[in-house]
Amino acid sequence: ELTRDSADPEAAELPENRPRRRVRVPDFGKKDAPLTGAERGVAAHLVMQYIDFSKTGSEAEVAGEIARLRDMGFLEERQAEAVVPEDILAFFRSPLGQRVFRADRVARELRFSLLCPASRWFENAPEEETVLLQGVVDCCIEEKGVLTVIDFKTDGTVEPERYRAQLAAYALAMERMFQKPVGQTVLWYLRRRCMAEVELKNESN
């Protein structure tokens, strides 16, 4: 909801569409229909959630992992076909991806519920009001006691400012969960194959 005003195509889609068990959802005759942008985003996020990091050294290995996730029921056939192996490989070959490999701790798909003052997120909210924030952090790594929050995006354009409030909430949640400071919050754009850092200006403290 914190990114709804910016028309984030993934904000309302991901929590409800990520499977928690091995199950296939029937397509009801829509097998030939192209995936929407949000559906492609869900597919890419599923790959990043379940891919075996040790099998990401080449395009062939990544393609093999996508096929494995399809065969295990984590991805439907159309979803598997929509994910571009080169996009996934580009992340793991990037400096950010290499940091993930070297990190002291890597956590993926971190769901959280967080109570905090409403005035932190909404203008003109009464000081005594609180809100319950719920979300899913794609990836959080720890390096020498400092956390980095990584959020994967499938946008065609790089506009990091639209996600500032979302990443601030993620940073606050991770600091409370791990009792360690967040030193960096970054977006990785899978389609554009690039990183954008979002400065939070001490919002997570």
N, C-alpha and C positions, 0 to 999 in steps of 0.2 A: 504493500500500500504506500510505502514511503516513496516509491518511484512511479506511482500511478500517474501523477501529473505530467510525467515525462514520457508517458506511453511506452514504458518498458514492456516489450512483448513477452518477457519471461516471468515477470513478477508474480502474476496470479496463476501461472500455469504449472510451475515446477513442483510445489509441495503436493498437489493432488495427483500428479501424473507419474511420479517416480515409483516404480513397483517395489514392494518390500518383500515379495516372494516370487517364486518361479511360476508365472501364470501368463497366459496369452489372452489378450482382450480381443473379442471378435470385431472385425472391421465392418460388419453389416453392409457388405456390398461396395465398400469404398476403397477396395484394394488398389484400384487404378488411379484414384484421386491423388494429386500431388500434395505433399505435406505443406502445411502453412509455415510461415516463419517461426511461429511459436513452437510448432511441433518439431521442426528441425532443431530448434534450440534445446528442446527436451531430449532429443536423441543424442546430441553432442554432449550434453551434461551427463547423461547416463553412461556414455563411454568414459568420460573423465572420472566418473564415480567408481566404476567397476574395473577399469583396465588394469592389467598387471604391469606395474611400472618396470619390471625387469624385462619386459618384452616390448620395448618401445625404441629399439635401436635402429630400426629401418622401417621403410614404408611397408615392406612385406610383413614384418612382425606386427605392426599396428593393424594392418588389414586382417591378419590372422586373429588378433584379439577381438576385432569387431565381429568377425565370423563366429568366434567362440561365444561371445555374449549373445549373438543371435541364436545360436544353437541351444544355449542354456535357457532361453526364454526371457532374457533381460531386455532384448530388443526385438521388435517385430521386423519382418523382412524389409518393409518400406523404410523403417527407421535406419536399419543397417545400411541400406543403399544410399541414404541421404547424408551419411557422415563421410567426410572427405579425409582419408588417411593422412594425406600430406598436411592438412590443417592440424591434426593431432600431433604428428611428428614434429612440426615446427615448434610447438610449445616445448617438447622435451629436449630439443636441441638448442633452445634459447638459453641465455644466461639465467633467466628465472627458472626454467625447467631444471637446469643443472643445480640450482640452489635446492630445489625440492629433493633431488637425489642425495645431496650432501647434508641435508637438514638433520638435526638431532631428533626431531619428532615430526611426523606428518600425519595429519588427521583430515579425513574427507567426510563430506556430508554430515556436518555437525548441526543438528537441530537444537533450537534453544527457545525458551520462553523467558522473558525478561520484564520485570516490573521496574518502571522508572517514571520520573515526573513528566506529566503531559507537556509542560511548558518547554521541555527540552526539544520537542519535535514540532509542536504546533503553536503558532502565534496566538496570543490572547487567551491561552488556556489558563485557568485558575492555578495558582501555585500549589494548592493542596490536592489537585487532581493527579491521579496516576494512570498510566496506560500499560497494558500487557502487550509487549512486542513478541511476536513469534516469527521465526525465520529459519533459513538453512544456509549455513556457510559452506561454500563449495570446497574450500581447502584452507587449512591453516598450518603453517610450519613454524617450528621453533628452532632458532639459531642462537646458541650461547645465551639462553635465558630470555630472548626477545622474540616476540611473535610477529609473523607477517600473515595478513589475511589476503587470500587470493580469490577473486571472483571471476568466473569465466562468463564471457559474453559472446553472443553470436551476431551482434549488430553489424550492419554493413558500414556504419560510420562511427568514428571514434569521438564520443562526446562524454568524457568522464565526469563532467560537472553534474550531470543529471543523476549520478549515483552517489553523490556525496552523503546524503542523509542515510541511505541504505548502508554504506560502508561504515559510517559512524556508529550505527546500531550494531553492526557485526563486530566492530572493534570493541565496543563496550561489553558485548556478550562474551567475547573470547577472553577479555581481561578478567571478567568475573568467573568464568568457567575454569581457567587455568591459573588464575592468581599470578599472572605475569603480564608485563607491559606489551602493548602492541606498538611496534616501531614503524610499521609500514602497512599501508593498505593499497592493493594494486588490482587493476582490471587486466585480464588477458583476453584480447579479442581474437577468437579462434579463426574467424573468416579472414580478418585482416592480418593475422599472425604478428601482432604487436602488443606491447604492454603500455599501460598508462597508469602512472601513480596518482593517487588522490590524496592530497594533503588535508588532514582533518583539523589542523589548528588547535590541537589539544582538546578536541571535542570528546574524546573517549575517556578523559580523566574524570 
